[in-house]
Amino acid sequence: MASMVMVLFVSFAVVHAHGQNPMSGAVMFEDVRYYAKLGDHQTATEVDYATAGWLKKRLKQAGYSVQDQEWKTRQFYPKDTFIRIGKSEKIPAFPVWWPKPTTDAGLTAALSSDIEHASGKIYFLVNTSGAGFSVDKKLIQQITTAAHNGAVAMIVVTYYNRPDTIASDEFIGLNAMQDTQEEWPIPVVTVMAKDAARFKAAVTDGLEVNVTSTGVYKQDALGLNIIATLNRSAGGKSVLVTTPYSGWFTCAGERGTGIAIFLALAEWAAKSTAQTNWIFAATSGHELRGLGVEHYLQSDLIPPPSKVLLWTHIGAWQAMYNYVLKQGDLIRTEEMDQRIIQFTGEGLAGEVKTHFSEPSLKLRIVPRILFGDLTQAVKSGHQNLIGISYGHEYHHSTQDLPAVTGPELLESVANAYKNFLAAVINEPKK
């Protein structure tokens, strides 16, 4: 069981020393670093369980009643994923979900970028993506067309489609957005942008390449949501705060910044409010079409919409530095990058403007839900929704490391949330 797995990791968890201010940027940055150090955060892996155990222990220490919500999913566990051009050394690759594995010997064929004449060949696609970096309808169509035309495998390199920047040079993971979890009809892998020129040259020269993508599926892999509650008022409405904790690779900026703010707000709510019912829920399965949120919404662990005063979702990229492109390199500035805060619900506009309009926060305020996990909340009938979410040059990238954020950024965003929440619940100050 997952609870047994988590016990193995909890003893390694970072525990804040007594008396430290949870809203301190330095404290939150340490949480980002710890989260990233755990490893790659894909759903239903040992790192995923270690993260769940850490969150559970921290929330219990803050005074919450904490429980696991276990749910099952199909999951793929890669073993070896690489490519050889001719007799070259192994070029690292990464599966695109849901992967069709190869044999240990892989598949060898000529490389081609002509999808109309892909029969018996390995199709090479230069893919562009918006901020979401997901398996979108366009990519699904490319994969299915290549397979229909007889391609034996497919190699994808993904670039960030924004004119003033570039994607990470390293791997870009793609969220699985398909309604089903059926594997692709052919093996599909992604390669690093910095290796793209080698594959383009191989296409031009008509070279043979070998694609090896091995691994196993587990049909009943265990996913976990962590639900922490503070019930102070019987029958009263609750403030719900959510954040995803799974994702591609170490995802320090994408997920770690949100988790650090989530934990800080949980400690603040426990210590500095006395009358409000709180629910802090951390979900896995984000990169698998938001499976954790879906299971949470379908459970009896979440109050009905009529019992939720406010749903605050701490989504992707809460606090990250702005990067600029100079001579082909991404250079970090000391300013916050632009993001979006999306919200809906009667009476929230004034407080959103008051607490999230500070220019240094670099937030575009949008009075509707555009994307992310809050779209699932809307479909379930919830109102009064708010949350920051966005993308970044290092979104879903192996280069998403703690340096993308910093203490001062985390502190300014966390305090904006705290002041907003304090205003909405309107409790006497302590």
Backbone torsions as a table, in degrees:
resi	resn	phi	psi	omega
1	MET	NA	155.9	-177.4
2	ALA	-63.2	-35.1	-178.6
3	SER	-60.6	-34.8	177.1
4	MET	-68.9	-39.3	178.4
5	VAL	-61.7	-43.3	-175.0
6	MET	-65.7	-32.4	179.8
7	VAL	-57.5	-32.1	-179.3
8	LEU	-64.2	-23.6	-171.5
9	PHE	-108.9	-20.5	-170.9
10	VAL	-61.1	-33.6	-177.1
11	SER	-63.3	-17.4	-179.5
12	PHE	-91.4	-1.9	-172.4
13	ALA	-67.8	147.6	174.5
14	VAL	-73.4	127.2	179.0
15	VAL	-120.5	127.1	-178.6
16	HIS	-70.7	138.5	176.7
17	ALA	-65.7	147.1	179.3
18	HIS	-56.8	133.7	176.8
19	GLY	94.4	-9.4	177.6
20	GLN	-72.1	142.0	178.9
21	ASN	-77.4	116.2	-177.5
22	PRO	-65.0	-20.6	179.8
23	MET	-87.2	3.2	177.6
24	SER	-68.5	134.0	177.3
25	GLY	-60.8	-36.8	179.8
26	ALA	-64.4	-40.8	178.2
27	VAL	-64.5	-45.1	-179.9
28	MET	-65.1	-37.6	179.9
29	PHE	-64.8	-34.8	175.7
30	GLU	-63.6	-35.7	176.2
31	ASP	-65.9	-39.8	176.7
32	VAL	-60.6	-46.5	-178.5
33	ARG	-63.0	-41.3	-179.7
34	TYR	-65.7	-45.3	179.4
35	TYR	-57.2	-47.5	-178.9
36	ALA	-65.6	-37.0	-177.9
37	LYS	-65.9	-24.1	179.6
38	LEU	-59.6	-32.7	177.8
39	GLY	127.7	-155.9	-178.4
40	ASP	-81.3	131.2	-164.4
41	HIS	-101.9	31.1	178.1
42	GLN	-63.4	150.8	-176.8
43	THR	-59.9	142.0	172.7
44	ALA	61.9	40.1	174.9
45	THR	-120.1	171.5	179.0
46	GLU	-62.1	-36.9	177.7
47	VAL	-65.8	-39.1	177.1
48	ASP	-60.4	-44.0	179.3
49	TYR	-68.1	-36.4	177.4
50	ALA	-63.3	-41.3	178.6
51	THR	-63.5	-43.8	178.5
52	ALA	-60.7	-42.3	179.0
53	GLY	-63.3	-40.5	177.4
54	TRP	-63.3	-47.6	179.3
55	LEU	-61.6	-42.4	-178.5
56	LYS	-62.3	-43.9	-179.5
57	LYS	-66.0	-42.3	-179.9
58	ARG	-63.5	-41.2	-179.0
59	LEU	-70.2	-36.6	175.6
60	LYS	-63.7	-42.1	179.5
61	GLN	-63.2	-28.7	178.6
62	ALA	-78.4	-8.4	175.7
63	GLY	108.5	9.6	-177.4
64	TYR	-89.6	153.0	165.9
65	SER	-84.5	121.8	-170.3
66	VAL	-121.9	137.7	175.8
67	GLN	-139.6	154.9	173.6
68	ASP	-87.5	143.8	162.6
69	GLN	-112.5	112.1	-179.0
70	GLU	-92.9	139.2	175.4
71	TRP	-145.5	154.1	-174.8
72	LYS	-108.9	146.5	179.8
73	THR	-150.5	158.6	169.2
74	ARG	-77.5	137.0	179.6
75	GLN	-143.6	147.2	178.0
76	PHE	-106.1	137.1	-179.6
77	TYR	-119.0	104.1	-177.4
78	PRO	-66.2	149.7	173.0
79	LYS	-113.3	-74.1	177.8
80	ASP	-120.4	127.7	177.0
81	THR	-136.4	112.0	-179.3
82	PHE	-159.6	169.7	179.9
83	ILE	-134.4	145.2	170.5
84	ARG	-121.2	131.8	171.3
85	ILE	-97.0	111.2	-173.2
86	GLY	61.2	-123.2	179.6
87	LYS	-107.1	24.8	-178.6
88	SER	-66.8	169.6	172.5
89	GLU	-65.6	167.1	179.4
90	LYS	-65.9	129.8	174.4
91	ILE	-101.8	120.0	-175.9
92	PRO	-59.8	145.2	176.4
93	ALA	-142.0	173.6	-177.7
94	PHE	-144.9	138.3	-176.9
95	PRO	-67.9	151.5	171.1
96	VAL	-102.4	125.9	-175.8
97	TRP	-75.3	135.6	8.3
98	TRP	-99.8	121.7	-168.4
99	PRO	-72.4	146.4	165.9
100	LYS	-103.3	112.3	-175.9
101	PRO	-73.3	156.9	173.1
102	THR	-99.3	174.1	168.1
103	THR	-72.7	173.4	178.5
104	ASP	-61.1	-27.9	-179.5
105	ALA	-80.3	-14.4	179.7
106	GLY	74.0	-167.0	179.6
107	LEU	-123.3	132.3	-179.3
108	THR	-120.6	129.9	179.2
109	ALA	-165.3	169.5	175.5
110	ALA	-68.0	149.6	179.7
111	LEU	-96.6	136.3	-178.4
112	SER	-143.6	145.9	173.6
113	SER	-105.9	12.0	-179.8
114	ASP	-99.7	99.7	-175.3
115	ILE	-67.6	-24.3	-179.4
116	GLU	-76.0	-20.6	-178.6
117	HIS	-128.5	54.0	-175.0
118	ALA	-98.2	0.6	-175.2
119	SER	-57.9	126.9	179.3
120	GLY	74.0	6.3	-176.3
121	LYS	-117.3	170.1	171.8
122	ILE	-99.4	122.1	-174.7
123	TYR	-87.3	131.3	178.9
124	PHE	-108.6	124.1	-176.4
125	LEU	-120.9	129.2	168.1
126	VAL	-91.5	110.8	-173.1
127	ASN	-104.6	139.1	173.1
128	THR	-115.4	148.3	-175.7
129	SER	-140.2	152.1	168.6
130	GLY	-78.7	-161.1	-173.9
131	ALA	-66.5	-18.6	-174.2
132	GLY	-78.8	-23.8	-178.3
133	PHE	44.4	65.1	-178.2
134	SER	-126.1	165.5	172.4
135	VAL	-76.7	88.7	-175.5
136	ASP	-85.8	178.2	-177.1
137	LYS	-60.2	-36.1	179.9
138	LYS	-62.5	-45.0	-179.4
139	LEU	-69.5	-41.1	177.1
140	ILE	-56.6	-43.0	179.7
141	GLN	-63.8	-40.0	178.9
142	GLN	-63.1	-42.9	-179.2
143	ILE	-65.8	-48.1	-177.7
144	THR	-66.2	-36.1	178.1
145	THR	-67.8	-43.6	178.6
146	ALA	-59.9	-43.8	179.0
147	ALA	-64.5	-43.0	179.2
148	HIS	-61.0	-33.9	-179.0
149	ASN	-85.3	5.5	172.1
150	GLY	96.7	7.4	176.0
151	ALA	-61.3	143.3	-178.9
152	VAL	-92.6	-18.9	178.4
153	ALA	-164.6	174.5	-177.2
154	MET	-146.2	138.1	176.3
155	ILE	-117.2	131.3	-176.1
156	VAL	-123.4	133.7	167.6
157	VAL	-119.7	132.1	-173.4
158	THR	-113.5	133.5	175.6
159	TYR	-116.5	151.9	177.2
160	TYR	-80.4	121.6	-174.4
161	ASN	-87.0	76.5	175.2
162	ARG	-142.0	131.2	-169.5
163	PRO	-67.8	-22.1	-173.4
164	ASP	-104.7	17.8	-177.8
165	THR	-154.5	-177.9	174.8
166	ILE	-134.5	162.0	174.5
167	ALA	-78.0	170.6	171.5
168	SER	-56.2	147.5	174.7
169	ASP	-73.4	-16.8	-174.2
170	GLU	-96.7	-156.8	-175.6
171	PHE	-67.4	145.6	169.2
172	ILE	-117.5	114.5	174.7
173	GLY	-79.2	146.6	-177.4
174	LEU	-117.6	122.3	178.2
175	ASN	-59.8	137.1	177.5
176	ALA	-81.7	111.2	-175.6
177	MET	-106.4	1.6	-177.9
178	GLN	-68.2	144.1	177.8
179	ASP	-66.8	-32.1	177.9
180	THR	-101.0	166.4	177.5
181	GLN	-111.9	30.1	178.7
182	GLU	-75.4	139.7	-179.8
183	GLU	-69.9	157.5	178.8
184	TRP	-61.8	156.4	177.3
185	PRO	-69.5	-19.1	177.3
186	ILE	-136.7	158.1	175.2
187	PRO	-63.2	134.8	179.5
188	VAL	-131.4	124.3	-180.0
189	VAL	-130.4	157.9	175.8
190	THR	-111.6	151.0	179.1
191	VAL	-124.3	165.8	-179.5
192	MET	-71.1	144.8	177.7
193	ALA	-59.9	-34.0	-178.2
194	LYS	-69.5	-14.4	176.7
195	ASP	-98.6	-1.6	-172.8
196	ALA	-59.4	-38.1	-176.9
197	ALA	-61.6	-32.6	179.4
198	ARG	-66.2	-37.8	-179.7
199	PHE	-76.0	-35.2	176.0
200	LYS	-62.8	-39.6	177.4
201	ALA	-66.2	-37.7	178.7
202	ALA	-65.1	-35.3	175.5
203	VAL	-63.4	-48.6	-179.0
204	THR	-59.1	-39.4	-176.2
205	ASP	-88.9	-3.3	179.8
206	GLY	65.1	33.6	-175.5
207	LEU	-77.9	153.3	173.1
208	GLU	-83.3	144.6	175.4
209	VAL	-131.2	156.0	175.9
210	ASN	-114.0	126.4	176.5
211	VAL	-108.7	119.4	176.0
212	THR	-118.4	124.7	-179.0
213	SER	-145.2	91.5	-177.5
214	THR	-105.5	161.6	-179.1
215	GLY	159.5	-179.4	-177.3
216	VAL	-132.8	151.2	171.8
217	TYR	-96.9	143.1	168.5
218	LYS	-117.5	122.3	-171.9
219	GLN	-76.2	-25.2	-177.0
220	ASP	-126.2	47.5	176.4
221	ALA	-62.3	148.6	-174.0
222	LEU	-99.7	117.9	171.6
223	GLY	-99.3	156.0	-176.1
224	LEU	-133.5	135.4	163.9
225	ASN	-109.7	144.7	178.3
226	ILE	-111.3	119.7	-175.4
227	ILE	-117.0	118.5	-178.9
228	ALA	-117.2	132.7	-175.6
229	THR	-130.1	147.1	168.4
230	LEU	-128.4	106.5	-179.3
231	ASN	-102.2	109.3	-177.7
232	ARG	-107.7	-22.2	-173.3
233	SER	-133.8	106.9	-178.7
234	ALA	-61.2	126.6	178.5
235	GLY	82.7	-6.5	-178.8
236	GLY	-80.8	165.5	177.7
237	LYS	-74.7	158.9	-179.1
238	SER	-114.9	151.2	168.1
239	VAL	-97.4	122.6	-176.7
240	LEU	-105.0	126.8	177.7
241	VAL	-121.7	124.4	-177.0
242	THR	-126.3	155.6	172.0
243	THR	-156.5	143.3	172.3
244	PRO	-79.4	149.5	177.2
245	TYR	-124.8	6.1	176.3
246	SER	-112.6	163.1	-180.0
247	GLY	171.5	-175.0	-178.7
248	TRP	-82.8	130.4	173.5
249	PHE	63.6	-151.1	-174.0
250	THR	-78.4	-21.8	175.8
251	CYS	34.7	54.9	-179.3
252	ALA	-64.0	-44.4	-179.6
253	GLY	-81.0	-43.8	-176.5
254	GLU	-62.7	-49.5	-176.5
255	ARG	-108.1	-39.5	-173.1
256	GLY	-61.7	-39.1	179.7
257	THR	-63.4	-40.5	179.2
258	GLY	-67.5	-39.2	179.4
259	ILE	-66.0	-40.9	178.6
260	ALA	-62.0	-43.1	178.5
261	ILE	-68.6	-39.7	176.5
262	PHE	-55.5	-49.7	-179.7
263	LEU	-65.9	-39.2	178.5
264	ALA	-63.0	-44.1	179.8
265	LEU	-66.9	-34.8	178.3
266	ALA	-64.1	-42.7	178.2
267	GLU	-67.2	-41.9	177.3
268	TRP	-60.4	-46.1	-177.9
269	ALA	-61.8	-39.2	-179.5
270	ALA	-68.9	-36.8	-174.8
271	LYS	-88.7	-31.6	-166.4
272	SER	-114.4	3.8	173.5
273	THR	-127.4	153.0	-175.2
274	ALA	-130.4	-18.5	-172.6
275	GLN	-113.5	-10.0	-172.9
276	THR	-93.1	138.7	170.3
277	ASN	-83.3	128.4	-177.8
278	TRP	-120.5	143.5	169.5
279	ILE	-130.7	121.4	174.8
280	PHE	-112.6	114.9	-174.9
281	ALA	-121.1	124.2	176.6
282	ALA	-111.3	128.2	-172.4
283	THR	-118.5	143.0	171.0
284	SER	-95.5	174.9	177.0
285	GLY	85.2	11.8	-178.2
286	HIS	-59.9	-44.9	-175.1
287	GLU	-74.2	-7.7	177.2
288	LEU	-108.4	56.4	177.6
289	ARG	62.2	36.0	175.3
290	GLY	62.1	39.7	-174.1
291	LEU	-61.8	-39.0	-178.0
292	GLY	-62.9	-44.7	177.7
293	VAL	-62.2	-40.9	179.7
294	GLU	-59.9	-45.5	179.2
295	HIS	-67.3	-36.7	177.7
296	TYR	-63.3	-44.9	-179.5
297	LEU	-64.7	-28.1	-178.7
298	GLN	-88.3	-0.4	-176.1
299	SER	-99.5	172.7	175.3
300	ASP	-92.9	10.6	178.4
301	LEU	-81.9	-21.4	179.3
302	ILE	-98.5	134.6	178.2
303	PRO	-64.9	155.3	174.7
304	PRO	-65.1	159.5	-178.2
305	PRO	-51.3	-34.5	-178.3
306	SER	-67.8	-16.2	-178.5
307	LYS	-105.7	8.4	178.9
308	VAL	-110.0	112.7	178.7
309	LEU	-67.9	-41.4	-176.2
310	LEU	-157.4	138.4	173.3
311	TRP	-114.2	113.0	177.7
312	THR	-106.8	118.4	-178.7
313	HIS	-108.7	120.9	-179.3
314	ILE	-96.9	93.2	-169.4
315	GLY	-90.4	-143.5	-173.1
316	ALA	-80.1	143.6	169.9
317	TRP	56.4	66.0	-178.1
318	GLN	-74.5	-32.8	-172.6
319	ALA	-156.4	97.4	-177.1
320	MET	-137.3	152.5	178.1
321	TYR	-71.2	148.9	172.6
322	ASN	-78.9	134.5	176.9
323	TYR	-112.1	141.8	178.2
324	VAL	-120.6	150.6	-178.3
325	LEU	-91.3	119.6	178.2
326	LYS	-133.3	116.2	178.2
327	GLN	52.1	42.1	176.1
328	GLY	84.0	-1.2	179.8
329	ASP	-114.6	147.7	173.5
330	LEU	-87.6	122.3	-177.3
331	ILE	-114.0	128.0	-179.0
332	ARG	-76.6	133.6	170.2
333	THR	-98.2	-179.8	178.1
334	GLU	-100.6	9.6	179.6
335	GLU	-98.8	156.1	174.3
336	MET	-67.4	141.8	173.7
337	ASP	-78.6	158.7	178.5
338	GLN	-71.3	145.4	178.7
339	ARG	-144.6	-179.1	178.0
340	ILE	-124.4	135.6	165.5
341	ILE	-111.0	118.8	-177.9
342	GLN	-107.7	144.2	-179.7
343	PHE	-154.4	161.5	172.8
344	THR	-154.1	150.3	179.7
345	GLY	131.9	141.3	180.0
346	GLU	-61.8	133.4	171.7
347	GLY	84.9	-1.0	-178.1
348	LEU	-87.6	-21.6	-171.9
349	ALA	-57.5	-43.7	-177.9
350	GLY	-62.7	-46.4	-178.8
351	GLU	-69.4	-35.8	176.5
352	VAL	-60.9	-46.8	-179.2
353	LYS	-64.3	-38.5	-179.2
354	THR	-64.9	-42.4	-169.4
355	HIS	-103.0	-13.8	-177.4
356	PHE	-120.4	11.1	-179.0
357	SER	-96.4	0.6	177.6
358	GLU	-55.2	123.6	-174.7
359	PRO	-54.3	-36.0	-177.2
360	SER	-67.7	-18.3	177.7
361	LEU	-72.5	-19.9	176.7
362	LYS	54.9	42.5	-177.5
363	LEU	-103.8	133.6	168.9
364	ARG	-93.5	122.3	-176.7
365	ILE	-90.6	123.7	-177.3
366	VAL	-125.3	117.0	-175.9
367	PRO	-83.3	46.6	173.5
368	ARG	-163.0	160.9	-178.9
369	ILE	-91.1	118.8	-173.8
370	LEU	-99.8	-39.4	-172.7
371	PHE	-162.9	175.3	175.8
372	GLY	87.1	-170.9	-174.9
373	ASP	-64.2	-24.6	179.5
374	LEU	-65.9	-21.4	175.0
375	THR	-64.1	-33.0	176.2
376	GLN	-69.1	-36.0	177.8
377	ALA	-65.6	-39.9	177.8
378	VAL	-60.2	-45.8	-178.4
379	LYS	-63.1	-26.1	-179.6
380	SER	-86.4	-0.1	175.8
381	GLY	97.9	3.7	179.9
382	HIS	-77.3	147.3	177.7
383	GLN	-122.7	-166.8	176.9
384	ASN	44.9	60.9	-176.5
385	LEU	-112.6	143.5	178.4
386	ILE	-153.1	145.3	174.8
387	GLY	178.2	150.4	174.4
388	ILE	-91.5	136.3	175.7
389	SER	-159.5	145.3	180.0
390	TYR	-168.9	-171.0	175.0
391	GLY	-120.4	-173.2	-176.2
392	HIS	-164.6	162.2	177.7
393	GLU	-57.6	-28.9	-178.8
394	TYR	-103.1	20.3	179.1
395	HIS	-61.3	130.3	178.7
396	HIS	58.2	29.7	-173.2
397	SER	-113.0	150.4	173.1
398	THR	-67.6	-10.2	176.6
399	GLN	-93.8	7.0	176.7
400	ASP	-80.3	86.7	-174.5
401	LEU	-119.0	168.3	-173.6
402	PRO	-54.7	-24.6	-178.1
403	ALA	-64.3	-12.1	179.7
404	VAL	-73.8	-13.7	179.4
405	THR	-129.2	-179.9	179.9
406	GLY	-161.2	163.0	-175.6
407	PRO	-55.2	-43.3	-175.4
408	GLU	-68.1	-34.4	177.5
409	LEU	-67.7	-46.7	-179.6
410	LEU	-59.9	-42.3	-177.3
411	GLU	-66.2	-40.4	-178.5
412	SER	-66.8	-39.2	-180.0
413	VAL	-71.8	-44.0	179.9
414	ALA	-60.3	-40.3	179.5
415	ASN	-68.5	-32.9	175.6
416	ALA	-63.4	-44.4	175.8
417	TYR	-60.7	-48.5	-177.0
418	LYS	-58.7	-47.8	-178.2
419	ASN	-66.0	-36.1	176.0
420	PHE	-63.9	-48.9	-179.3
421	LEU	-62.2	-41.2	179.4
422	ALA	-61.4	-39.3	179.8
423	ALA	-67.6	-40.6	-177.4
424	VAL	-69.5	-43.6	-178.3
425	ILE	-77.0	-24.4	171.9
426	ASN	54.3	47.6	174.9
427	GLU	-87.8	154.3	171.6
428	PRO	-57.2	138.0	-178.2
429	LYS	-69.7	144.4	176.4
430	LYS	-106.9	NA	NA
